[in-house]
Amino acid sequence: MTLQNRLAETTDFIHQKGVDAVEFGLILGSGLGELAEEIEDKIVIPYAEIPHFPVSTVVGHAGQLVYGTLAGKKVLAMQGRFHFYEGHSMQVVTYPVRVMSALKAHSLIVTNACGGVNEAFAPGDLMLITDHINFMGTNPLIGKNEDEIGPRFPDMSQAYHLDYRNVAKQVAEEKGLHLKEGVYMGFTGPTYETPAEIRFARTIGADAVGMSTVPEVIVAVHSGLKVLGISCITNLAAGMQANLNHEEVVETTERVKAEFKALVKETLAAL
């Protein structure tokens, strides 16, 4: 079955559930899924019901699509994403972005929890993603290209839309939020990086590291979506603090989620 056939089955099912026009896709990372609770007139569809969707297995990820209105915009939010380290193929990891594009969304807001590499960062900082480094050893576009979906060789020069970044910075300034900016480097996980890997990441220009986002953004760009990416720095990376654990990730996002949600909602309203 071709990608287009799978997308047709998935989108038909989602339309039958009452989902109509979509403007923005939202991918909500670890501990940040609560934003979906603020969507009005919502339609909730568990991943397990959706044709060709896998199921999210990560603690802190609800595993459902939520459709409705947020900040005056029609959004389709992923409450929980899929990760390469769960054993999914890159095509499966990025399939929801394909679905958002097939539902005629024009933009994607992607969020994540990640480790700070930049020595000026502290746990709880929010970082606007300006660019990324794909260190996952693969690419979701490897294989046959379906030209009607996107180009064989997408230009990644401005993967994170400059105008959207400027709007987010303006919103942060107005709200008195100290929004950092930086380059996100994607590793496969599920291990946290070693101190040596973090020194390497810093040397080549990374400000933060994580185990998601990069594949989704590559596919979003391939599909012609405008992308805004925001990270929550939940901990300092290996070698910069005593040890690393997922509990701290969830705890830090819990602490800053009010700021984070406000930034995303106000930015969405202004876009």
C-alpha positions in Angstrom: 0.0 0.0 0.0 1.4 3.4 -1.0 1.8 6.2 1.5 -0.9 8.1 -0.3 -3.3 5.2 0.1 -2.5 4.9 3.8 -3.0 8.6 4.3 -6.4 8.5 2.5 -7.6 5.7 4.9 -6.3 7.6 8.0 -7.7 11.0 7.0 -11.1 9.5 6.0 -11.4 8.0 9.5 -10.4 11.2 11.1 -12.9 13.2 9.1 -15.6 10.7 10.1 -14.8 11.5 13.7 -15.8 15.1 13.0 -12.4 16.7 12.3 -12.8 19.4 9.7 -10.3 22.1 8.7 -6.9 22.1 10.4 -4.7 25.2 10.4 -1.9 24.1 12.9 -0.6 20.8 13.9 0.8 20.6 17.4 3.2 18.0 18.7 3.3 18.0 22.5 6.3 16.5 24.2 7.0 14.9 27.6 5.1 16.6 30.3 3.6 19.2 27.9 0.5 17.3 26.8 -1.7 19.3 29.2 -1.9 22.1 26.7 -4.3 19.9 24.8 -6.7 20.1 27.8 -7.2 23.8 26.9 -8.5 23.1 23.4 -12.1 24.1 23.1 -14.9 22.1 21.4 -12.6 19.2 21.4 -12.8 15.9 19.6 -10.5 13.3 21.1 -9.3 10.2 19.1 -7.1 7.6 20.8 -4.1 6.5 18.6 -5.2 2.9 19.0 -8.4 3.6 17.0 -6.7 5.3 14.1 -5.8 3.3 11.0 -2.0 3.0 10.4 -1.2 4.8 13.7 1.1 3.1 16.2 0.7 3.5 20.0 2.9 5.8 22.2 4.5 3.9 25.0 6.4 6.7 26.9 5.5 7.7 30.4 4.0 11.3 30.3 2.5 10.8 26.8 -1.3 10.3 26.7 -1.4 8.8 23.2 -4.3 10.6 21.5 -5.2 13.2 18.9 -7.1 16.2 20.1 -8.8 18.5 17.6 -10.6 21.8 18.3 -9.9 25.5 18.8 -6.9 26.9 20.7 -6.2 30.7 20.8 -8.7 31.1 17.9 -7.0 28.7 15.6 -8.1 25.2 14.5 -5.5 22.8 15.8 -4.9 19.1 15.7 -2.7 18.2 18.7 -0.7 15.1 19.3 -0.8 14.4 23.0 2.2 12.2 23.0 4.5 11.4 20.0 6.3 8.4 18.6 10.0 7.9 19.0 12.6 6.1 16.9 13.9 4.4 20.1 10.6 2.7 20.7 11.5 0.5 17.7 9.3 2.3 15.2 10.7 3.1 11.7 11.3 6.7 10.8 8.3 6.5 8.5 6.1 5.5 11.4 7.5 8.1 13.7 6.7 10.9 11.2 3.4 9.5 9.9 1.3 11.9 12.0 3.0 14.9 10.4 2.1 13.4 7.0 -1.5 13.1 8.3 -1.5 16.8 9.4 -0.4 17.9 6.0 -3.0 15.6 4.3 -5.6 17.3 6.5 -4.5 20.6 5.0 -2.6 22.1 8.0 -0.3 24.8 6.8 2.0 24.9 9.9 3.4 22.7 12.7 4.3 23.7 16.2 6.6 21.1 17.7 7.6 21.0 21.4 10.0 18.8 23.3 11.8 18.3 26.6 15.5 18.2 26.2 18.9 18.5 27.8 20.8 21.7 27.9 24.3 21.7 26.4 24.9 25.4 26.3 26.6 26.4 29.6 24.4 29.5 29.8 21.2 27.4 30.0 19.5 26.3 33.2 16.8 23.7 33.9 13.4 25.3 33.3 14.6 27.5 30.5 12.5 27.7 27.3 14.5 27.6 24.0 13.3 28.7 20.6 14.8 26.2 18.1 16.7 28.1 15.4 18.1 25.1 13.6 18.9 21.4 14.2 21.6 18.8 13.7 20.4 15.3 12.6 22.7 12.9 14.5 20.2 10.0 14.4 22.2 8.1 11.7 19.2 8.0 9.4 16.6 10.2 7.7 12.8 9.7 7.3 13.0 10.5 3.6 15.3 7.6 2.7 13.6 5.4 0.2 11.3 6.1 -2.8 10.1 9.7 -2.9 6.4 10.3 -3.7 6.8 13.5 -5.8 3.2 14.6 -5.3 3.8 14.8 -1.5 7.2 16.6 -1.6 10.5 17.1 -3.4 13.2 14.5 -3.6 15.8 17.0 -2.1 14.1 19.4 0.4 15.9 22.6 1.3 16.5 22.7 5.0 18.1 26.2 5.0 15.2 27.6 7.0 13.5 24.6 8.5 12.4 26.7 11.5 10.3 29.5 10.0 12.0 32.9 10.6 8.8 34.9 10.8 7.3 32.5 13.3 10.4 32.7 15.4 10.2 36.5 15.4 6.6 36.3 16.6 7.5 33.9 19.4 10.3 36.2 20.5 8.0 39.2 20.5 5.4 37.3 22.6 8.0 36.2 25.1 9.2 39.8 25.4 5.7 41.1 26.0 5.1 38.4 28.6 8.4 39.0 30.4 9.6 35.5 29.5 13.4 35.0 29.1 13.3 32.9 25.9 16.6 31.4 24.9 17.5 30.5 21.3 19.6 27.6 20.0 20.3 24.6 17.9 18.7 21.3 18.8 20.7 18.1 18.2 18.8 14.9 17.7 20.2 11.6 19.1 18.4 8.3 18.8 18.2 7.5 22.6 17.0 5.7 24.6 20.2 6.1 26.6 21.0 9.6 27.6 24.2 10.9 26.0 27.6 10.3 27.5 29.7 13.3 28.8 32.0 12.8 25.8 29.1 13.0 23.4 27.9 16.2 25.0 31.4 17.8 24.7 31.2 16.7 21.0 27.7 18.2 20.6 28.8 21.5 22.1 31.9 21.6 19.9 29.9 21.2 16.7 27.4 23.9 17.7 24.5 22.2 19.6 22.8 24.1 22.4 20.4 21.3 23.4 20.1 17.5 22.8 17.1 15.3 22.6 15.6 12.1 21.1 12.8 13.5 18.9 11.7 16.5 16.8 14.4 16.3 14.0 12.5 13.5 12.0 9.2 15.3 12.4 10.6 18.6 11.2 12.3 17.1 8.2 9.0 15.6 7.1 7.1 18.8 7.9 9.5 20.7 5.6 9.2 18.0 2.9 5.4 18.4 3.2 5.6 22.2 2.8 4.6 23.0 6.4 5.9 26.1 8.2 7.5 25.0 11.5 7.9 26.6 14.9 9.9 24.6 17.5 10.2 25.3 21.2 12.1 23.2 23.7 11.9 23.0 27.5 15.4 22.6 28.9 14.6 20.0 31.6 18.1 19.2 32.8 21.7 19.9 32.0 23.2 17.3 29.8 25.6 14.5 30.9 28.8 15.7 32.5 27.1 19.0 33.5 25.2 17.6 36.5 25.5 14.5 38.8 23.1 12.2 37.0 20.2 12.1 34.6 16.7 10.5 34.9 13.3 10.8 33.3 11.6 11.8 36.6 13.5 15.1 36.6 12.4 15.7 33.0 8.7 15.4 34.0 9.3 17.4 37.3 10.9 20.3 35.4 8.2 20.5 32.7 5.6 20.4 35.6 7.3 23.4 37.1 7.4 25.5 34.0 4.3 24.3 32.1 2.3 27.4 32.9 4.9 29.6 31.2 5.3 27.2 28.4 1.6 26.9 27.7 1.2 30.7 27.8 4.0 31.1 25.3 2.6 28.6 22.9 -1.0 29.9 23.1 -0.1 33.6 22.8 2.2 32.8 19.9 -0.5 30.8 18.2 -2.9 33.7 18.7 -0.4 36.1 17.1 0.4 33.9 14.0 
